[in-house]
Amino acid sequence: MKPTSQTLWIRAPRACSDARAAGGVVIRDSHIVEAVPASGAPETPIDTTFDASAHVLLPGLVNTHHHFYQTLTRAYSPALNKELFPWLTTLYDVWARLTERQLALASELAMVELLMSGCTTVADHHYVFSGALENAIDVQVETARRLGVRAALTRGSMSVGRDDGGLPPQSVVQDEATILDESARLIDAHHQRGDGAMTTIALAPCSPFSVSRELMQESARLAEEKDVRLHTHLAETEDETAYCQRLFGMRPLDYLEATGWLGPRTWLAHGIHFNDQEVARLGQAGTGIAHCPSSNMVLGSGLCRTLELEAAGCPVGLAVDGSASNDHSNLAEEMRQALLLGRLRYSPSRVTHDDVIRWATRGSAACLGRSDIGGLAPGQQADLALFRLDEARFSGAENPVAALLLCGAHRADRVMVAGRWRLIDGRPRDLDLDALLAAHDRAARELRGSR
């Protein structure tokens, strides 16, 4: 017999990022059913309450771009202090040795780290497929289900290796037919649709210069046929622009449009080096941008034109990117980096903490094509992040919401996904974190060839 629904009031938070829910939210099953005004009481009959008076309440954070496997190669000495292309060529030979067991541990660690930072929807762009990684995305789907997090997973790909002038070794390059067949299988097996979807699959060739024109075009065709989203890296560095002009005779965005990718189905990682006319075209197309501030700084890639892109009509979201170019998977810390980098590009008055929280929630959700997450409105999914301000770094803070970014919040106290607590007292539920860290460290040493 189905259990009787219970209503839970997350009552009277210390502060809330949405003034309309200043008195908290009421949860039934997996949904928010009421936003309570400041000093108000719910109209909905309540079964239980959670006293949130010590917490700052945010919608669950939404990540839009990551490479889970890279948690195994953080702060890797041979790749330090390099720009994107030499950084990639150094690491590809290491990543080519990746096993399914190592990927499973890397994915679990990345998802847990995101969850602990207040992230309720994790995203990954996995494109390294050796013979040992035939079931990579299936493994990630199972891990996300076990942890109880939402997952926007992408079937990445590379079809142009070093033998054909590309960057990756041939051992991680696949032919177009294999990539497309496997992409279709994963969509049919795992992609969920509609409000409340816990697992979605998108198609994600690594970058325009690491796959063939045919694969870009056929991926767009398959995404249209299956009604799923498209994702890739684009305009990350000036080197990429020069490479595309040399290889294709056009700039990266022109090539993207020529292959059928410029539209609202697509969201792009980085999106730094666009000129004014390209920003306008992206906005008119409704193409999303996953802003990756820490990675952009570590690799010296440049400053994303977030405000212009958003004003033009692009959904702008936030992302931690891969943990070998960040080198963490902490979306709360990424909010602070986005605030500081945005103020460096623009000014303190033009990029506020509210703007960045919007990017990390509603904007990120829009990049993923979703309106059921990223907010605290009735009808949306009950995905919540609650932060305490009881560390030394917060002492003396007057504005609790701004303090999350300005004082450097890095760890949530409680996280709810689809109406279920997945993080309590800063620890993930139903998981031996110490055992995971030990196993992950062993896997990283094995992958690097050290003990």
N, C-alpha and C positions, 0 to 999 in steps of 0.2 A: 504494500500500500504506500502511495506517495506521501511523504511527510508533510504536515501542515506548514504552510508558509509562515515565517516569522518576520516581523518588522523590527529593524534595528535603527535607533537614532544615534548617529555620531553627533553628540550633543555639545553645543557651546564651545567650539574650538577657540583657542587663544587668539588666533587670526586665521583668515581664509583668503586665498587669492581671488575668489569671486565674491564680491560684496553681497550678491543675492543669496549666498549660502552662508552668511556670517554667523548664523545660529546653528549651522550644521546641515547635515543631509539625512534623509530617511531612506533606508535600504530595505527592499523586499526581494528575496531570491537574488538574482544577479543584477538588478536594476536600482537606480536611484528613482524613488517615487515622489520625493518632495525635497525642495530646497527651503530651509527654514531661515527667515530673516533674523537680523540681529535682535537679541533679547526676546525673540519670539518662541512660540511653542508649536509643535507640529499639529496640523489638522488631521493627519493620519493616525489611527489608533496604534499605539506603540506596545510591543512586547518586551523589548530589552533596550538598554541604552549603553553607550560607551562614553565615558567622561573624557572629552577631548580638550579640557581646559588648559592642559599643559602642552598642547600640540598646535602646530601650524598645519592647516589642511590645504592640500593641493589636489587637483586631479592627478591620477597616476601619470607619470612621465612616459613619453612615447619616443623610443629610439628609432631612427630611420636608416642607419647604415652602420655596419660593423663587419669584421672578419673574425669570427670566434676563434678560428684555428691559430690566429696570431698571438693569443695569450701565451703560447708556448715559446715565443721568440721575443719576449720583451727585453729591452736594453741589451740587445745582442751586439757584442763588441765589434765584429767585422762590419756591421751595418750602421754604426753610429756616425753622426756628423756628415751624412750624405743627403743629396737631393733625391727626388723621386726615382728617376730612372736608374742611377747606380745603386740606390737602396733596394730597388726591386730585383735587379740582376744578382745582387749579393744574396738575397734571401730566397729567391726561387729554388736554388739548388738544395737548400735546407727543407723548404716546404714540400719539395718533390718526394721526400722520404716519409711523409705523413702517413700514419696508419689509421684505420677506422677506430681502434681503441683510443689512440691519442686524440683524434678529433672529438670523440664522445666526451672525454674528460675536458678538453678545451672548451667545448660548447657548454657543458654544464657549469664550468667555472665562470665563463663569460655571462651566462644567464643569471647565475646567482649574484655575481658582482653588480650587474645592472639592477636586479631586484633590490639588493641592499641599498642602492642609491635612490630608491623611490620609483624605479621604472617598472611599469606593469605590462608594457608591450615591447618585446625585444625584436630586433631585426638583424638579419645576417645576410651577407653576400658571399656565398662560398663558390669559388670558381676553380679551385685546384683539385683535379681529379686524376689520380694515378690509378693503376690497376687495383690498388689496395683500398680504394675509396668508392666502390661502386654504389654503396648504399648510404652515402654521406648524409643526404638530406633526410632520408628515412630515420637515421639515427638522431638527427636534430629534432625532428618532429616528436619522436618518442621521449626525448629528454625534456622538451618543453611541456609535454602533457604530464609527465611525472612531477615536474616542479609547479605546475598549475599557473604558468604565465602565458599570456598571449604571444604568439610568434608570427612575425611577417618574414617568412623564409624565402630565399630566392635561389633558383637553379642557375648558378653562374656557369661560365664556360670560357674556354680559350681554344681557338682552332688554328692560330698562327704562331708557330714556334720559331726557335732560332734558325732552323734550316731554311725558313722562308722570310727571314729578316725580322722576326718578332723577338720579344724579350724572354719568354719562358722556355725551359728545356722541353724537348720533344716528349718526354715521359709524362707530362701533365697536359698535353694537347690532345684533343679528341676531334674526330671527324664530325662534320655537320649533321649527318644522319643520326649518329649515336646521340648527339646532344639534343636534337629535336625529339627523337623518340623517347628519351628519358625525361625530357621536360613534360611531354604530354602525359606520360605515365604518372609522374609526381602530381600533376594538377588533378588528374582523375582520382588518384588515391587519397590525397590529403587536403586539397583546397576546400575550405568551407566558405559559404556565402551568407550574406545577410547580417543583420544586427547580432552582435554577440559572438561572431566567429572567433574561435580561439586560434586557428591555424590557417594562414593564407600562403599561397605560393605565387611568386612572380618570376618572370623570365629575365635573366640578368647577364648577358655577355659582359665579360670583364671590362672591356673598353673598346672603342671603335678600332684601335690599332692592334688589338690582340685577338680579333676574330675577323673572319672574312666578310666582305660586303653581303654575300649570300646569306650568311648566318644572321646578320643584323636584319635583313629584309624578312627572312623566314621566321625569325623570332617575333617580329612585329605582326606578321600574318597569323602566327599561332596564338599570340596574345589576344588578337581580335577575335579569332575563332572561339577560343576558350573563355573569353571575357575575364582576363587577368591583367595585372599591371606589368610594366616594363621598368627596368632599372639598370643603370650603368654608371661608370665614372665618366665625367666629362669636364673639360676646361679646368683641370686641376693645376696645370703648370704652363708656363710659356713654352717649355720644351715640347709639350704635347701639341700645342698649336702649330709650332714649326714642323713637327713630325707629320701631322695630318696634312699640312699644306704641301709638304714634299711628297707624301705617299698618295694623297687623293686629289691634290690640286685645289683644295678648299679648306676653309676653317672648320673646326670641329662641329659647330652648330649647323653649318650648311650640310655637312656630311650626315649629321643626325636626321635632318629633315629629308635629305635625299633617300634615306633608307626607310622612311615611313615612321620615324619615332617621335617627331615633334607634335605633342598633343597632350591632353589631360590624363591619358593613361600612364604617362611616363613621369618618374621622378629621378633626379640626377644627383649623384654624390659630388660634392665640392662646388662646382659651378662658379669658379672664381674669375676666369679670364674671358668675360663677355664685354663687348663694347655696347654703347648706348642703343644702337639699332638692334642688337641681339637680345638685350634685356627686354626691349619692347616686344619682340617676336615671341620670346618665351612667355611673357605675361599674357599676350593675346592667345597663345596656345593653351594656357593653364598648366604648363609643365612645372612640376615641383622641384624644389632644391633642398637637398640635405646638407645643411651647413655643419662643417666639421672643424671647429676653431682650433682645438689642440693639435690635431694632425697637421693642419695647414701651417701652424707655427713651427712644429717640430721639424717638418721638412722644408720650411721656408718657401711654401708654395705661393702665398699671397693672401689678400684680404677679400673675402666674399662681399659682394655688393648687396647685402641683405635688404636694406631699406628700399633701394631702387627696384629690386626684384619683386618685393612684396607689393610695393606701390603699383607696379606694372600689372599685377594680377597673378603672380606666382605664389602658390603655397610655399612657405619657407618653414622647414622643420629643423630639428637639431639632432646631431649624431655624434657618437664617440669615435667612430671610425675604428680601424683595426688597432689592436693592442700592441702592434709592433711599431706604430707611428703615433702613439698617443702619450704614454704607454699604459693606459688604464681603461676600464670599462665602466666609468662612473659618470652617469648622466647629470647628477646634481653638481659635480665639479665642472662639468662641461657648460652648465648654465653660467657659472661665474666667468669662465673663459670667454664665452660668447658676449657677456656684458662688457668685459674689459676690452676685448678686441673691437667690439662695435663702437665703443667710445673712442678708441684710438683712431678708427677710420672716420667717424662722424664727430659726435660731441656728446658730453654727458646728458644734455637735455634731449637729444634725439634718440638715444637708446637707453631705455629704462629697464628696471627689473621686471616690470609688468610685460614689456615687449618680449623679453627673453623667456619668461614663463609661458607666454602665448606660443612662441616658437616650439618650446619643448612639449607642449600639450596639444592645443587645437591645431597649430600649424603642422606639427608632425603627423597628427591624425589625418589631416587633409592630404599630405604627401602620400599616405598609404591608401587614400581613397575612402576614408572612413569618417563618419559624423557621429557614430555611436560611442566613441571614446574621446578622451581629451578634454572633457568638461564635467561640470557638476550640475547640469540641468536635469530636471525630471525626464525620464525616458532613456537617459544615457546609461551606459554600463556602470556598475558600481566598482570602478577602478579608482582607488584612492591612495595617496601617499601622505603620511603624517610624520612630521618632524618635531623633535623636541629641541629646545634652545637652552639646554642645561650644561653645555660645555663652556670652558673658559673663553673660547673664541667669541661667544655670543654675549658675554656679560656686559651690561650697559647698553645693549641695543634697544632703541626706542621703537623702531618699525619692524615687527617680527617677520613680515613677508620679505621686505627688502633685505633683512639680516641673513636670510637663507643664502642669497647670492653674495652680498657684500662681505659678510663674515665667513663665508666659505663652508656652508653645509655640505657634508659628504656622505652622510649615512642617515637613512630614514629609521624611525623607531618602529613604525607599523606600516604595512602595505597590504591593501586589499585588492584582489583581482576577481572580477565577476561575483562579488559579494562574499568572498571567502578570504579570511586572513591568511596571507602567504608569508608574512614576515611579522614577528612579534618580538618586542624588546631587541630589535636590531638583528635577530637571528632567523634564518629561513626555517620554516616548519618542515618536519619529517626529513631532515637531512643532517648527516654528520659532517659538518663543515671542516673540522680538523682533518678527517680522513680524506675528504675531497682535495684539500690543499696539499696533503702529502702525496697523494696519487698523481695530482697534476704536476707537482714539482718533479717527480720521477719521470713522468712522460716527457717533460721539457728537456730533462737531461738526456734521455734516450734519443730524442729527435736531434739534439745538437751534437750527439756523439760523445757526450761527456757523462761521467757517473757521479 
